[in-house]
Amino acid sequence: MAARTGSGHHNAKLNDRIVRAARKAYNGGAKFIVINGKRRPVNIRSLAEKYGVSHQAMHSAIKGETWKHVES
């Protein structure tokens, strides 16, 4: 049986919609995001905090190292 990938994995915190939104925001779609009522610049660290994942997990998703099946 093949390992489940993406949002089909039982420990997934991200999904296709979140990955698309994060990539769009990071690649120039927004300059700021709001986290807990505070305006923060868009960077990998703030996106990771917003979506509750590690810096490395968000970096890999945005750069396409993971979540390769999601079109940007």
PyMOL Python script that loads the backbone (N, CA, C, O; Angstrom):
from pymol import cmd

cmd.read_pdbstr("""\
ATOM      1  N   MET A   1       0.841  -1.178   0.000  1.00  0.00           N
ATOM      2  CA  MET A   1       0.000   0.000   0.000  1.00  0.00           C
ATOM      3  C   MET A   1       0.887   1.243   0.000  1.00  0.00           C
ATOM      4  O   MET A   1       1.811   1.347   0.808  1.00  0.00           O
ATOM      5  N   ALA A   2       0.615   2.173  -0.891  1.00  0.00           N
ATOM      6  CA  ALA A   2       1.416   3.389  -1.021  1.00  0.00           C
ATOM      7  C   ALA A   2       1.122   4.361   0.120  1.00  0.00           C
ATOM      8  O   ALA A   2       0.009   4.414   0.644  1.00  0.00           O
ATOM      9  N   ALA A   3       2.135   5.118   0.486  1.00  0.00           N
ATOM     10  CA  ALA A   3       1.966   6.129   1.536  1.00  0.00           C
ATOM     11  C   ALA A   3       1.061   7.244   1.036  1.00  0.00           C
ATOM     12  O   ALA A   3       1.145   7.655  -0.121  1.00  0.00           O
ATOM     13  N   ARG A   4       0.205   7.724   1.909  1.00  0.00           N
ATOM     14  CA  ARG A   4      -0.678   8.829   1.533  1.00  0.00           C
ATOM     15  C   ARG A   4       0.115  10.129   1.532  1.00  0.00           C
ATOM     16  O   ARG A   4       0.999  10.337   2.363  1.00  0.00           O
ATOM     17  N   THR A   5      -0.217  10.989   0.593  1.00  0.00           N
ATOM     18  CA  THR A   5       0.475  12.267   0.479  1.00  0.00           C
ATOM     19  C   THR A   5      -0.518  13.409   0.601  1.00  0.00           C
ATOM     20  O   THR A   5      -1.730  13.206   0.529  1.00  0.00           O
ATOM     21  N   GLY A   6       0.006  14.605   0.787  1.00  0.00           N
ATOM     22  CA  GLY A   6      -0.844  15.791   0.841  1.00  0.00           C
ATOM     23  C   GLY A   6      -1.831  15.727   1.984  1.00  0.00           C
ATOM     24  O   GLY A   6      -1.523  15.207   3.056  1.00  0.00           O
ATOM     25  N   SER A   7      -3.018  16.258   1.752  1.00  0.00           N
ATOM     26  CA  SER A   7      -4.032  16.321   2.799  1.00  0.00           C
ATOM     27  C   SER A   7      -4.598  14.944   3.134  1.00  0.00           C
ATOM     28  O   SER A   7      -5.330  14.808   4.115  1.00  0.00           O
ATOM     29  N   GLY A   8      -4.278  13.924   2.347  1.00  0.00           N
ATOM     30  CA  GLY A   8      -4.716  12.570   2.638  1.00  0.00           C
ATOM     31  C   GLY A   8      -3.923  11.905   3.758  1.00  0.00           C
ATOM     32  O   GLY A   8      -4.332  10.865   4.274  1.00  0.00           O
ATOM     33  N   HIS A   9      -2.796  12.497   4.134  1.00  0.00           N
ATOM     34  CA  HIS A   9      -1.984  11.949   5.226  1.00  0.00           C
ATOM     35  C   HIS A   9      -2.640  12.285   6.554  1.00  0.00           C
ATOM     36  O   HIS A   9      -3.155  13.388   6.735  1.00  0.00           O
ATOM     37  N   HIS A  10      -2.623  11.344   7.475  1.00  0.00           N
ATOM     38  CA  HIS A  10      -3.329  11.539   8.744  1.00  0.00           C
ATOM     39  C   HIS A  10      -2.769  12.660   9.618  1.00  0.00           C
ATOM     40  O   HIS A  10      -3.478  13.150  10.496  1.00  0.00           O
ATOM     41  N   ASN A  11      -1.533  13.077   9.409  1.00  0.00           N
ATOM     42  CA  ASN A  11      -0.939  14.157  10.210  1.00  0.00           C
ATOM     43  C   ASN A  11      -0.881  15.493   9.476  1.00  0.00           C
ATOM     44  O   ASN A  11      -0.273  16.438   9.979  1.00  0.00           O
ATOM     45  N   ALA A  12      -1.484  15.594   8.327  1.00  0.00           N
ATOM     46  CA  ALA A  12      -1.394  16.817   7.519  1.00  0.00           C
ATOM     47  C   ALA A  12      -2.037  18.007   8.232  1.00  0.00           C
ATOM     48  O   ALA A  12      -3.164  17.923   8.721  1.00  0.00           O
ATOM     49  N   LYS A  13      -1.294  19.115   8.280  1.00  0.00           N
ATOM     50  CA  LYS A  13      -1.836  20.361   8.819  1.00  0.00           C
ATOM     51  C   LYS A  13      -2.188  21.321   7.685  1.00  0.00           C
ATOM     52  O   LYS A  13      -2.939  22.277   7.878  1.00  0.00           O
ATOM     53  N   LEU A  14      -1.642  21.056   6.512  1.00  0.00           N
ATOM     54  CA  LEU A  14      -1.902  21.887   5.343  1.00  0.00           C
ATOM     55  C   LEU A  14      -2.871  21.153   4.416  1.00  0.00           C
ATOM     56  O   LEU A  14      -3.072  19.944   4.532  1.00  0.00           O
ATOM     57  N   ASN A  15      -3.461  21.908   3.503  1.00  0.00           N
ATOM     58  CA  ASN A  15      -4.267  21.308   2.439  1.00  0.00           C
ATOM     59  C   ASN A  15      -3.990  22.086   1.157  1.00  0.00           C
ATOM     60  O   ASN A  15      -3.267  23.082   1.178  1.00  0.00           O
ATOM     61  N   ASP A  16      -4.555  21.643   0.058  1.00  0.00           N
ATOM     62  CA  ASP A  16      -4.275  22.268  -1.238  1.00  0.00           C
ATOM     63  C   ASP A  16      -4.603  23.761  -1.232  1.00  0.00           C
ATOM     64  O   ASP A  16      -3.840  24.570  -1.759  1.00  0.00           O
ATOM     65  N   ARG A  17      -5.733  24.121  -0.637  1.00  0.00           N
ATOM     66  CA  ARG A  17      -6.166  25.527  -0.608  1.00  0.00           C
ATOM     67  C   ARG A  17      -5.168  26.391   0.162  1.00  0.00           C
ATOM     68  O   ARG A  17      -4.827  27.487  -0.283  1.00  0.00           O
ATOM     69  N   ILE A  18      -4.702  25.912   1.302  1.00  0.00           N
ATOM     70  CA  ILE A  18      -3.749  26.674   2.120  1.00  0.00           C
ATOM     71  C   ILE A  18      -2.419  26.818   1.385  1.00  0.00           C
ATOM     72  O   ILE A  18      -1.822  27.895   1.389  1.00  0.00           O
ATOM     73  N   VAL A  19      -1.958  25.751   0.764  1.00  0.00           N
ATOM     74  CA  VAL A  19      -0.681  25.809   0.041  1.00  0.00           C
ATOM     75  C   VAL A  19      -0.769  26.811  -1.107  1.00  0.00           C
ATOM     76  O   VAL A  19       0.158  27.594  -1.313  1.00  0.00           O
ATOM     77  N   ARG A  20      -1.877  26.797  -1.859  1.00  0.00           N
ATOM     78  CA  ARG A  20      -2.055  27.773  -2.941  1.00  0.00           C
ATOM     79  C   ARG A  20      -2.045  29.208  -2.392  1.00  0.00           C
ATOM     80  O   ARG A  20      -1.383  30.084  -2.949  1.00  0.00           O
ATOM     81  N   ALA A  21      -2.777  29.439  -1.303  1.00  0.00           N
ATOM     82  CA  ALA A  21      -2.860  30.777  -0.709  1.00  0.00           C
ATOM     83  C   ALA A  21      -1.493  31.232  -0.194  1.00  0.00           C
ATOM     84  O   ALA A  21      -1.116  32.389  -0.382  1.00  0.00           O
ATOM     85  N   ALA A  22      -0.760  30.341   0.446  1.00  0.00           N
ATOM     86  CA  ALA A  22       0.561  30.691   0.969  1.00  0.00           C
ATOM     87  C   ALA A  22       1.532  31.012  -0.165  1.00  0.00           C
ATOM     88  O   ALA A  22       2.297  31.973  -0.080  1.00  0.00           O
ATOM     89  N   ARG A  23       1.498  30.209  -1.219  1.00  0.00           N
ATOM     90  CA  ARG A  23       2.378  30.487  -2.367  1.00  0.00           C
ATOM     91  C   ARG A  23       2.038  31.824  -3.014  1.00  0.00           C
ATOM     92  O   ARG A  23       2.931  32.588  -3.380  1.00  0.00           O
ATOM     93  N   LYS A  24       0.749  32.103  -3.152  1.00  0.00           N
ATOM     94  CA  LYS A  24       0.319  33.353  -3.760  1.00  0.00           C
ATOM     95  C   LYS A  24       0.757  34.546  -2.911  1.00  0.00           C
ATOM     96  O   LYS A  24       1.279  35.528  -3.437  1.00  0.00           O
ATOM     97  N   ALA A  25       0.544  34.458  -1.611  1.00  0.00           N
ATOM     98  CA  ALA A  25       0.935  35.547  -0.708  1.00  0.00           C
ATOM     99  C   ALA A  25       2.446  35.753  -0.738  1.00  0.00           C
ATOM    100  O   ALA A  25       2.919  36.887  -0.808  1.00  0.00           O
ATOM    101  N   TYR A  26       3.197  34.667  -0.685  1.00  0.00           N
ATOM    102  CA  TYR A  26       4.658  34.764  -0.642  1.00  0.00           C
ATOM    103  C   TYR A  26       5.235  35.294  -1.957  1.00  0.00           C
ATOM    104  O   TYR A  26       6.211  36.044  -1.955  1.00  0.00           O
ATOM    105  N   ASN A  27       4.636  34.906  -3.058  1.00  0.00           N
ATOM    106  CA  ASN A  27       5.157  35.304  -4.369  1.00  0.00           C
ATOM    107  C   ASN A  27       4.586  36.621  -4.865  1.00  0.00           C
ATOM    108  O   ASN A  27       4.425  36.812  -6.070  1.00  0.00           O
ATOM    109  N   GLY A  28       4.280  37.525  -3.954  1.00  0.00           N
ATOM    110  CA  GLY A  28       3.902  38.873  -4.350  1.00  0.00           C
ATOM    111  C   GLY A  28       2.429  39.203  -4.280  1.00  0.00           C
ATOM    112  O   GLY A  28       2.027  40.296  -4.679  1.00  0.00           O
ATOM    113  N   GLY A  29       1.616  38.292  -3.785  1.00  0.00           N
ATOM    114  CA  GLY A  29       0.187  38.561  -3.711  1.00  0.00           C
ATOM    115  C   GLY A  29      -0.204  39.491  -2.585  1.00  0.00           C
ATOM    116  O   GLY A  29      -1.274  40.098  -2.622  1.00  0.00           O
ATOM    117  N   ALA A  30       0.662  39.611  -1.571  1.00  0.00           N
ATOM    118  CA  ALA A  30       0.348  40.472  -0.431  1.00  0.00           C
ATOM    119  C   ALA A  30       1.644  40.937   0.222  1.00  0.00           C
ATOM    120  O   ALA A  30       2.669  40.258   0.155  1.00  0.00           O
ATOM    121  N   LYS A  31       1.582  42.097   0.850  1.00  0.00           N
ATOM    122  CA  LYS A  31       2.753  42.597   1.576  1.00  0.00           C
ATOM    123  C   LYS A  31       2.638  42.297   3.063  1.00  0.00           C
ATOM    124  O   LYS A  31       3.648  42.142   3.749  1.00  0.00           O
ATOM    125  N   PHE A  32       1.394  42.215   3.567  1.00  0.00           N
ATOM    126  CA  PHE A  32       1.172  41.960   4.985  1.00  0.00           C
ATOM    127  C   PHE A  32       0.060  40.933   5.160  1.00  0.00           C
ATOM    128  O   PHE A  32      -0.818  40.795   4.308  1.00  0.00           O
ATOM    129  N   ILE A  33       0.114  40.216   6.275  1.00  0.00           N
ATOM    130  CA  ILE A  33      -0.970  39.330   6.685  1.00  0.00           C
ATOM    131  C   ILE A  33      -1.281  39.636   8.140  1.00  0.00           C
ATOM    132  O   ILE A  33      -0.451  40.199   8.854  1.00  0.00           O
ATOM    133  N   VAL A  34      -2.464  39.267   8.572  1.00  0.00           N
ATOM    134  CA  VAL A  34      -2.870  39.511   9.952  1.00  0.00           C
ATOM    135  C   VAL A  34      -2.829  38.192  10.713  1.00  0.00           C
ATOM    136  O   VAL A  34      -3.446  37.206  10.310  1.00  0.00           O
ATOM    137  N   ILE A  35      -2.091  38.192  11.821  1.00  0.00           N
ATOM    138  CA  ILE A  35      -1.989  37.025  12.687  1.00  0.00           C
ATOM    139  C   ILE A  35      -2.313  37.474  14.100  1.00  0.00           C
ATOM    140  O   ILE A  35      -1.629  38.336  14.652  1.00  0.00           O
ATOM    141  N   ASN A  36      -3.350  36.897  14.686  1.00  0.00           N
ATOM    142  CA  ASN A  36      -3.775  37.256  16.044  1.00  0.00           C
ATOM    143  C   ASN A  36      -3.993  38.756  16.201  1.00  0.00           C
ATOM    144  O   ASN A  36      -3.630  39.337  17.223  1.00  0.00           O
ATOM    145  N   GLY A  37      -4.579  39.373  15.201  1.00  0.00           N
ATOM    146  CA  GLY A  37      -4.892  40.791  15.252  1.00  0.00           C
ATOM    147  C   GLY A  37      -3.724  41.719  14.985  1.00  0.00           C
ATOM    148  O   GLY A  37      -3.872  42.938  15.072  1.00  0.00           O
ATOM    149  N   LYS A  38      -2.568  41.168  14.663  1.00  0.00           N
ATOM    150  CA  LYS A  38      -1.380  41.993  14.392  1.00  0.00           C
ATOM    151  C   LYS A  38      -0.987  41.865  12.926  1.00  0.00           C
ATOM    152  O   LYS A  38      -1.007  40.776  12.351  1.00  0.00           O
ATOM    153  N   ARG A  39      -0.632  42.993  12.341  1.00  0.00           N
ATOM    154  CA  ARG A  39      -0.190  43.014  10.952  1.00  0.00           C
ATOM    155  C   ARG A  39       1.277  42.611  10.884  1.00  0.00           C
ATOM    156  O   ARG A  39       2.123  43.211  11.546  1.00  0.00           O
ATOM    157  N   ARG A  40       1.574  41.593  10.079  1.00  0.00           N
ATOM    158  CA  ARG A  40       2.936  41.076   9.961  1.00  0.00           C
ATOM    159  C   ARG A  40       3.340  41.051   8.493  1.00  0.00           C
ATOM    160  O   ARG A  40       2.498  40.825   7.623  1.00  0.00           O
ATOM    161  N   PRO A  41       4.619  41.281   8.208  1.00  0.00           N
ATOM    162  CA  PRO A  41       5.069  41.171   6.810  1.00  0.00           C
ATOM    163  C   PRO A  41       4.963  39.723   6.340  1.00  0.00           C
ATOM    164  O   PRO A  41       5.099  38.789   7.129  1.00  0.00           O
ATOM    165  N   VAL A  42       4.719  39.555   5.050  1.00  0.00           N
ATOM    166  CA  VAL A  42       4.623  38.205   4.495  1.00  0.00           C
ATOM    167  C   VAL A  42       6.032  37.653   4.317  1.00  0.00           C
ATOM    168  O   VAL A  42       6.824  38.165   3.526  1.00  0.00           O
ATOM    169  N   ASN A  43       6.321  36.610   5.060  1.00  0.00           N
ATOM    170  CA  ASN A  43       7.554  35.848   4.897  1.00  0.00           C
ATOM    171  C   ASN A  43       7.261  34.418   5.329  1.00  0.00           C
ATOM    172  O   ASN A  43       6.174  34.130   5.831  1.00  0.00           O
ATOM    173  N   ILE A  44       8.202  33.544   5.139  1.00  0.00           N
ATOM    174  CA  ILE A  44       7.959  32.134   5.436  1.00  0.00           C
ATOM    175  C   ILE A  44       7.638  31.934   6.909  1.00  0.00           C
ATOM    176  O   ILE A  44       6.759  31.143   7.251  1.00  0.00           O
ATOM    177  N   ARG A  45       8.336  32.636   7.774  1.00  0.00           N
ATOM    178  CA  ARG A  45       8.111  32.486   9.213  1.00  0.00           C
ATOM    179  C   ARG A  45       6.693  32.892   9.607  1.00  0.00           C
ATOM    180  O   ARG A  45       6.039  32.181  10.370  1.00  0.00           O
ATOM    181  N   SER A  46       6.210  34.025   9.098  1.00  0.00           N
ATOM    182  CA  SER A  46       4.866  34.472   9.470  1.00  0.00           C
ATOM    183  C   SER A  46       3.785  33.569   8.860  1.00  0.00           C
ATOM    184  O   SER A  46       2.758  33.327   9.493  1.00  0.00           O
ATOM    185  N   LEU A  47       4.004  33.075   7.651  1.00  0.00           N
ATOM    186  CA  LEU A  47       3.047  32.141   7.054  1.00  0.00           C
ATOM    187  C   LEU A  47       3.006  30.829   7.841  1.00  0.00           C
ATOM    188  O   LEU A  47       1.934  30.262   8.052  1.00  0.00           O
ATOM    189  N   ALA A  48       4.167  30.353   8.271  1.00  0.00           N
ATOM    190  CA  ALA A  48       4.231  29.135   9.083  1.00  0.00           C
ATOM    191  C   ALA A  48       3.476  29.330  10.392  1.00  0.00           C
ATOM    192  O   ALA A  48       2.740  28.443  10.824  1.00  0.00           O
ATOM    193  N   GLU A  49       3.653  30.473  11.015  1.00  0.00           N
ATOM    194  CA  GLU A  49       2.951  30.762  12.262  1.00  0.00           C
ATOM    195  C   GLU A  49       1.439  30.820  12.040  1.00  0.00           C
ATOM    196  O   GLU A  49       0.669  30.274  12.830  1.00  0.00           O
ATOM    197  N   LYS A  50       1.025  31.479  10.972  1.00  0.00           N
ATOM    198  CA  LYS A  50      -0.402  31.604  10.681  1.00  0.00           C
ATOM    199  C   LYS A  50      -1.077  30.246  10.507  1.00  0.00           C
ATOM    200  O   LYS A  50      -2.186  30.036  10.997  1.00  0.00           O
ATOM    201  N   TYR A  51      -0.414  29.331   9.815  1.00  0.00           N
ATOM    202  CA  TYR A  51      -1.015  28.042   9.506  1.00  0.00           C
ATOM    203  C   TYR A  51      -0.600  26.917  10.458  1.00  0.00           C
ATOM    204  O   TYR A  51      -1.001  25.769  10.267  1.00  0.00           O
ATOM    205  N   GLY A  52       0.194  27.236  11.475  1.00  0.00           N
ATOM    206  CA  GLY A  52       0.514  26.263  12.513  1.00  0.00           C
ATOM    207  C   GLY A  52       1.451  25.146  12.106  1.00  0.00           C
ATOM    208  O   GLY A  52       1.308  24.008  12.553  1.00  0.00           O
ATOM    209  N   VAL A  53       2.417  25.477  11.248  1.00  0.00           N
ATOM    210  CA  VAL A  53       3.409  24.483  10.828  1.00  0.00           C
ATOM    211  C   VAL A  53       4.801  25.044  11.076  1.00  0.00           C
ATOM    212  O   VAL A  53       4.951  26.224  11.391  1.00  0.00           O
ATOM    213  N   SER A  54       5.809  24.209  10.936  1.00  0.00           N
ATOM    214  CA  SER A  54       7.187  24.653  11.134  1.00  0.00           C
ATOM    215  C   SER A  54       7.655  25.516   9.963  1.00  0.00           C
ATOM    216  O   SER A  54       7.077  25.490   8.877  1.00  0.00           O
ATOM    217  N   HIS A  55       8.700  26.267  10.213  1.00  0.00           N
ATOM    218  CA  HIS A  55       9.313  27.088   9.165  1.00  0.00           C
ATOM    219  C   HIS A  55       9.722  26.203   7.988  1.00  0.00           C
ATOM    220  O   HIS A  55       9.486  26.554   6.832  1.00  0.00           O
ATOM    221  N   GLN A  56      10.335  25.053   8.283  1.00  0.00           N
ATOM    222  CA  GLN A  56      10.800  24.161   7.227  1.00  0.00           C
ATOM    223  C   GLN A  56       9.648  23.577   6.419  1.00  0.00           C
ATOM    224  O   GLN A  56       9.749  23.455   5.199  1.00  0.00           O
ATOM    225  N   ALA A  57       8.559  23.218   7.080  1.00  0.00           N
ATOM    226  CA  ALA A  57       7.401  22.675   6.366  1.00  0.00           C
ATOM    227  C   ALA A  57       6.824  23.711   5.408  1.00  0.00           C
ATOM    228  O   ALA A  57       6.482  23.385   4.271  1.00  0.00           O
ATOM    229  N   MET A  58       6.715  24.963   5.864  1.00  0.00           N
ATOM    230  CA  MET A  58       6.180  26.025   5.000  1.00  0.00           C
ATOM    231  C   MET A  58       7.154  26.322   3.869  1.00  0.00           C
ATOM    232  O   MET A  58       6.727  26.504   2.728  1.00  0.00           O
ATOM    233  N   HIS A  59       8.439  26.374   4.153  1.00  0.00           N
ATOM    234  CA  HIS A  59       9.440  26.625   3.122  1.00  0.00           C
ATOM    235  C   HIS A  59       9.350  25.566   2.026  1.00  0.00           C
ATOM    236  O   HIS A  59       9.347  25.894   0.840  1.00  0.00           O
ATOM    237  N   SER A  60       9.278  24.307   2.421  1.00  0.00           N
ATOM    238  CA  SER A  60       9.205  23.209   1.450  1.00  0.00           C
ATOM    239  C   SER A  60       7.939  23.277   0.613  1.00  0.00           C
ATOM    240  O   SER A  60       7.973  22.998  -0.586  1.00  0.00           O
ATOM    241  N   ALA A  61       6.819  23.645   1.231  1.00  0.00           N
ATOM    242  CA  ALA A  61       5.549  23.753   0.496  1.00  0.00           C
ATOM    243  C   ALA A  61       5.592  24.907  -0.500  1.00  0.00           C
ATOM    244  O   ALA A  61       5.152  24.759  -1.640  1.00  0.00           O
ATOM    245  N   ILE A  62       6.118  26.051  -0.080  1.00  0.00           N
ATOM    246  CA  ILE A  62       6.162  27.231  -0.950  1.00  0.00           C
ATOM    247  C   ILE A  62       7.124  27.016  -2.123  1.00  0.00           C
ATOM    248  O   ILE A  62       6.827  27.401  -3.254  1.00  0.00           O
ATOM    249  N   LYS A  63       8.252  26.412  -1.851  1.00  0.00           N
ATOM    250  CA  LYS A  63       9.260  26.206  -2.890  1.00  0.00           C
ATOM    251  C   LYS A  63       8.963  25.008  -3.788  1.00  0.00           C
ATOM    252  O   LYS A  63       9.671  24.781  -4.769  1.00  0.00           O
ATOM    253  N   GLY A  64       7.922  24.239  -3.462  1.00  0.00           N
ATOM    254  CA  GLY A  64       7.533  23.117  -4.304  1.00  0.00           C
ATOM    255  C   GLY A  64       8.311  21.839  -4.051  1.00  0.00           C
ATOM    256  O   GLY A  64       8.234  20.903  -4.848  1.00  0.00           O
ATOM    257  N   GLU A  65       9.064  21.782  -2.948  1.00  0.00           N
ATOM    258  CA  GLU A  65       9.763  20.561  -2.598  1.00  0.00           C
ATOM    259  C   GLU A  65       8.772  19.518  -2.092  1.00  0.00           C
ATOM    260  O   GLU A  65       8.975  18.318  -2.279  1.00  0.00           O
ATOM    261  N   THR A  66       7.705  19.978  -1.454  1.00  0.00           N
ATOM    262  CA  THR A  66       6.595  19.142  -1.056  1.00  0.00           C
ATOM    263  C   THR A  66       5.349  19.742  -1.682  1.00  0.00           C
ATOM    264  O   THR A  66       5.407  20.853  -2.208  1.00  0.00           O
ATOM    265  N   TRP A  67       4.250  19.055  -1.640  1.00  0.00           N
ATOM    266  CA  TRP A  67       2.989  19.542  -2.231  1.00  0.00           C
ATOM    267  C   TRP A  67       3.185  19.838  -3.730  1.00  0.00           C
ATOM    268  O   TRP A  67       2.645  20.807  -4.263  1.00  0.00           O
ATOM    269  N   LYS A  68       3.971  18.975  -4.388  1.00  0.00           N
ATOM    270  CA  LYS A  68       4.260  19.156  -5.809  1.00  0.00           C
ATOM    271  C   LYS A  68       3.030  19.053  -6.685  1.00  0.00           C
ATOM    272  O   LYS A  68       2.991  19.625  -7.774  1.00  0.00           O
ATOM    273  N   HIS A  69       2.026  18.331  -6.222  1.00  0.00           N
ATOM    274  CA  HIS A  69       0.808  18.129  -7.020  1.00  0.00           C
ATOM    275  C   HIS A  69      -0.084  19.370  -7.061  1.00  0.00           C
ATOM    276  O   HIS A  69      -1.031  19.424  -7.845  1.00  0.00           O
ATOM    277  N   VAL A  70       0.210  20.364  -6.225  1.00  0.00           N
ATOM    278  CA  VAL A  70      -0.605  21.580  -6.160  1.00  0.00           C
ATOM    279  C   VAL A  70      -0.059  22.612  -7.141  1.00  0.00           C
ATOM    280  O   VAL A  70       1.106  23.003  -7.069  1.00  0.00           O
ATOM    281  N   GLU A  71      -0.924  23.047  -8.060  1.00  0.00           N
ATOM    282  CA  GLU A  71      -0.536  24.088  -9.001  1.00  0.00           C
ATOM    283  C   GLU A  71      -0.583  25.437  -8.304  1.00  0.00           C
ATOM    284  O   GLU A  71      -1.474  25.696  -7.496  1.00  0.00           O
ATOM    285  N   SER A  72       0.361  26.280  -8.612  1.00  0.00           N
ATOM    286  CA  SER A  72       0.424  27.599  -7.970  1.00  0.00           C
ATOM    287  C   SER A  72      -0.553  28.571  -8.566  1.00  0.00           C
ATOM    288  O   SER A  72      -0.621  29.721  -8.134  1.00  0.00           O
TER     289      SER A  72
END
""", "prot")
cmd.dss("prot")
cmd.show_as("cartoon", "prot")
cmd.util.cbc("prot")
cmd.orient("prot")
